[in-house]
Amino acid sequence: MARHLVAIGQLIDEDPTEALAHALAARRLAARIAAVREAVGLAAYHAGEWQTAVAELRTYHRMTGLQSHLAVLADCERALGRPERAIDLFRGADREKLDRAVAVELLIVAAGARGDLGQKDAAVAMLQVPELTGDAPEPWTIRLRYAYADALLAGGRREEAREWFSRAAELDVEGETDAAERLLELDGVMIEGDDEVEDEVEDFTAGPGAPGAVSVRPDTELVDEDSLDGADAESERDGANDGADGARADSGLPTSEAGDSDPTDAKAQRPAGESGDAVDGDQAGSRR
């Protein structure tokens, strides 16, 4: 099992289909280990297997009591053509318990879902949160500014979009986004190999499930070679109990951990009133 998890970590970015195959093999060996279900869900997300990703990440949340992959679940709902469910996940999230980075990623996806529904002004309004202009940049500041610029551009506000692509590019020294290329495109600057740049821009902005759509970070670090013996021993102990569940899961039949593919009944519940959280822009967006 542990060797399969190592392979997932090595392959998930370059060959997500093969990574998913390893993840499913790990699940057959140890379906009751939360880290395995998380690995299957994230590998399925990278491979574009949205239903599998939803089922596995819901199971992971249920097993651990965490809500750390709500943004991925919401992005899967967008990819499945259900943007309303993505918005419901955002509305129902217990933001007091969410890591700030997860809350911002979920906000970005929810704003994208508004755009999917043609509510372009609402998408812009949702992203007008204090974190957008914070003095001390956080790891997710670049992505938030990029999403805001993209929403502005989709709403026909070209000059404002240029400003925010510029502000994202200033921070993006590692090339996490293609903000610099988008800025050049808006300025009408043609560079050698521009066709390739356009292809990269199209890939990045292709919508839900596109590379970079959600910044994915597993809660549990995938095991390294030094931990193989112990993890494999644990896998052997669990194998007798988990073999039947894993076989059912691979066949598409329900298991005791995995319910249907609707993630809206995860730990997050719709609050009785608006939370007033810094990243809760949905109420304002819906009025725009």
C-alpha positions in Angstrom: 0.0 0.0 0.0 2.7 2.5 1.0 4.6 1.9 -2.3 1.5 2.8 -4.2 1.2 6.0 -2.2 4.8 6.9 -3.0 4.0 6.3 -6.7 1.0 8.6 -6.5 3.1 11.4 -5.2 5.6 10.9 -7.9 3.1 10.7 -10.8 0.1 12.8 -9.9 1.3 15.9 -11.7 2.9 14.2 -14.8 0.7 11.2 -15.3 -2.5 11.5 -13.3 -4.1 8.5 -14.9 -1.3 6.2 -13.8 -1.4 7.9 -10.3 -5.1 7.1 -10.1 -4.3 3.4 -11.0 -1.9 3.3 -8.1 -4.4 5.0 -5.8 -7.1 2.4 -6.6 -4.6 -0.4 -6.0 -3.9 1.2 -2.6 -7.6 1.3 -1.8 -8.0 -2.4 -2.6 -5.4 -3.0 0.1 -6.4 -0.5 2.8 -9.8 1.1 2.1 -10.3 2.1 5.8 -7.2 4.3 6.0 -8.2 7.9 5.5 -5.0 8.9 3.8 -5.7 6.3 1.1 -9.2 7.6 0.4 -7.7 11.2 0.2 -5.1 10.0 -2.2 -7.7 8.3 -4.4 -9.9 11.5 -4.4 -7.0 13.8 -5.3 -5.7 11.5 -8.0 -9.1 11.2 -9.5 -9.5 15.0 -9.5 -6.2 15.4 -11.4 -7.3 12.6 -13.8 -10.6 14.3 -14.5 -12.7 11.5 -12.8 -15.0 13.9 -11.1 -17.6 11.4 -9.7 -14.8 9.3 -8.2 -13.2 12.3 -6.7 -16.4 13.5 -5.1 -17.2 10.1 -3.6 -13.7 9.6 -2.2 -13.2 13.1 -0.8 -16.6 13.0 0.9 -15.6 9.7 2.4 -12.3 11.2 3.6 -14.1 14.2 5.2 -16.5 11.8 6.9 -13.7 9.6 8.2 -11.6 12.5 9.6 -14.1 15.2 10.4 -12.2 17.7 8.2 -13.4 20.0 5.5 -10.1 20.6 3.9 -11.0 19.7 0.3 -14.3 21.5 -0.1 -12.8 23.7 -2.9 -11.9 20.5 -4.9 -15.4 19.1 -4.3 -16.9 22.4 -5.5 -14.7 22.4 -8.6 -15.8 18.9 -9.4 -19.4 20.0 -9.2 -18.6 22.7 -11.7 -17.0 20.2 -14.0 -20.1 18.0 -13.7 -22.2 20.9 -14.9 -23.7 21.6 -11.4 -22.5 25.1 -10.5 -25.4 25.6 -8.1 -24.0 22.8 -5.9 -20.6 24.4 -5.9 -22.3 27.6 -4.6 -24.2 25.6 -2.0 -20.9 24.1 -0.7 -19.5 27.6 -0.3 -22.7 28.8 1.5 -22.8 25.8 3.8 -19.2 25.7 4.8 -18.3 26.3 8.5 -15.8 29.0 7.7 -14.7 29.3 11.4 -13.3 25.8 11.1 -11.7 26.3 7.7 -8.1 27.0 7.1 -7.8 30.4 5.5 -6.2 29.1 2.4 -9.0 26.6 2.0 -11.6 29.3 2.5 -10.1 31.5 -0.2 -9.8 28.6 -2.7 -13.5 27.8 -2.0 -14.4 31.4 -2.6 -12.5 31.4 -5.9 -14.4 28.3 -7.1 -17.8 29.7 -6.0 -17.1 32.9 -7.9 -16.3 30.8 -10.9 -19.6 29.0 -10.5 -21.4 32.3 -10.5 -19.6 33.0 -13.8 -20.8 29.7 -15.1 -24.4 30.8 -14.4 -23.8 34.0 -16.3 -23.8 36.1 -13.1 -20.6 38.0 -14.0 -21.2 41.0 -11.8 -22.0 38.7 -8.8 -18.7 36.8 -9.5 -16.8 40.1 -9.3 -18.6 41.2 -6.1 -17.9 37.9 -4.4 -14.1 38.4 -4.8 -14.1 41.9 -3.4 -12.9 40.8 0.0 -10.3 42.3 2.3 -7.7 39.6 1.5 -7.6 40.9 -2.1 -5.8 44.1 -1.0 -4.0 42.9 2.1 -0.6 44.6 2.8 1.1 41.3 3.7 0.7 38.9 0.8 -0.2 35.4 1.6 0.5 32.2 -0.5 -3.0 32.4 -1.9 -3.0 36.2 -2.7 -1.7 35.6 -6.2 -4.5 33.2 -7.1 -7.2 35.5 -5.6 -5.9 38.5 -7.6 -5.7 36.4 -10.7 -9.3 35.1 -10.2 -10.5 38.7 -9.6 -8.8 39.9 -12.8 -10.3 37.1 -14.8 -13.7 37.8 -13.4 -13.4 41.5 -14.3 -12.3 40.6 -17.9 -15.2 38.2 -18.3 -17.5 41.1 -17.2 -16.1 43.4 -19.9 -14.1 45.6 -17.5 -10.8 45.4 -19.4 -8.8 48.2 -17.8 -9.6 47.1 -14.3 -8.7 43.5 -15.3 -5.3 44.7 -16.6 -4.6 46.4 -13.3 -5.3 43.3 -11.3 -3.4 41.0 -13.7 -0.5 43.4 -13.2 -0.8 43.2 -9.4 -0.9 39.4 -9.6 2.1 39.3 -11.8 4.1 41.5 -9.5 3.9 38.8 -6.8 4.0 35.8 -9.0 7.8 35.4 -9.2 7.5 31.6 -9.3 5.2 31.6 -12.3 2.3 29.9 -10.5 -0.2 31.6 -12.8 0.1 33.0 -16.4 -0.7 36.5 -15.1 2.3 38.0 -16.9 1.2 36.4 -20.3 -2.4 37.6 -19.8 -1.1 41.1 -19.2 1.0 41.1 -22.4 -2.1 39.8 -24.2 -4.2 42.7 -23.0 -1.5 45.1 -24.0 -1.4 43.6 -27.5 2.2 42.6 -27.2 3.2 39.8 -29.6 6.2 37.8 -28.7 8.1 34.9 -30.4 6.2 31.7 -29.8 3.0 33.6 -29.0 0.8 30.8 -30.3 2.2 28.5 -27.6 1.5 31.2 -25.0 -2.1 31.4 -26.2 -2.4 27.6 -25.8 -1.1 27.8 -22.2 -3.5 30.7 -21.4 -6.4 28.6 -22.8 -5.4 25.6 -20.7 -5.2 27.7 -17.5 -8.5 29.4 -18.0 -10.4 26.5 -19.3 -12.7 26.4 -16.3 -13.3 23.7 -13.6 -10.7 21.0 -13.5 -8.2 22.8 -15.6 -4.6 22.8 -14.4 -4.3 25.2 -11.5 -8.1 25.5 -11.1 -7.7 24.6 -7.4 -4.5 24.6 -5.4 -4.5 21.1 -4.1 -2.5 20.2 -1.0 -3.1 16.8 0.8 -3.6 17.0 4.5 -1.5 13.8 5.0 1.9 13.9 3.4 2.4 10.9 1.1 4.7 8.4 2.7 8.4 8.2 1.8 10.6 5.2 1.3 11.7 5.2 5.0 8.1 4.5 6.1 7.3 1.7 3.7 7.9 -1.2 6.1 5.6 0.1 8.8 2.9 1.2 6.4 2.9 -2.1 4.6 2.6 -3.9 7.9 -0.5 -1.8 8.8 -1.8 -2.5 5.3 -1.5 -6.3 5.9 -3.4 -6.0 9.2 -6.2 -4.1 7.6 -6.3 -6.3 4.4 -8.6 -9.0 5.7 -11.2 -6.4 6.7 -10.8 -4.1 3.8 -10.6 -6.5 0.8 -14.3 -6.8 0.3 -14.9 -3.1 0.7 -12.2 -2.3 -1.8 -13.5 -4.7 -4.3 -17.0 -3.2 -4.1 -15.6 0.3 -4.4 -13.6 -0.7 -7.6 -16.7 -2.2 -9.1 -18.7 1.0 -8.5 -20.9 -0.5 -5.8 -21.5 1.4 -2.6 -19.3 0.7 0.4 -19.9 1.4 4.0 -17.7 4.6 3.8 -18.7 6.0 0.4 -22.2 7.2 -0.1 -23.7 8.8 -3.2 -21.8 11.4 -5.2 -23.6 14.4 -3.7 -21.1 16.2 -1.5 -23.5 18.8 -0.1 -24.3 16.6 3.0 -20.6 16.7 4.2 -19.7 18.1 7.6 -20.5 21.6 6.3 -24.1 22.7 7.1 -25.8 25.9 6.0 -25.6 28.5 8.8 -28.7 30.0 10.2 -27.5 33.5 9.3 -24.6 35.2 7.4 -21.3 34.5 9.1 -19.7 37.9 8.5 -16.4 36.1 7.6 -13.9 38.1 5.7 -14.2 35.8 2.7 -18.0 35.6 2.7 -18.8 37.7 -0.4 -21.6 35.6 -1.7 -24.4 37.6 -0.1 -23.1 40.8 -1.7 -22.6 39.0 -5.0 -26.1 37.7 -5.1 -27.5 41.3 -4.8 -25.4 42.7 -7.7 
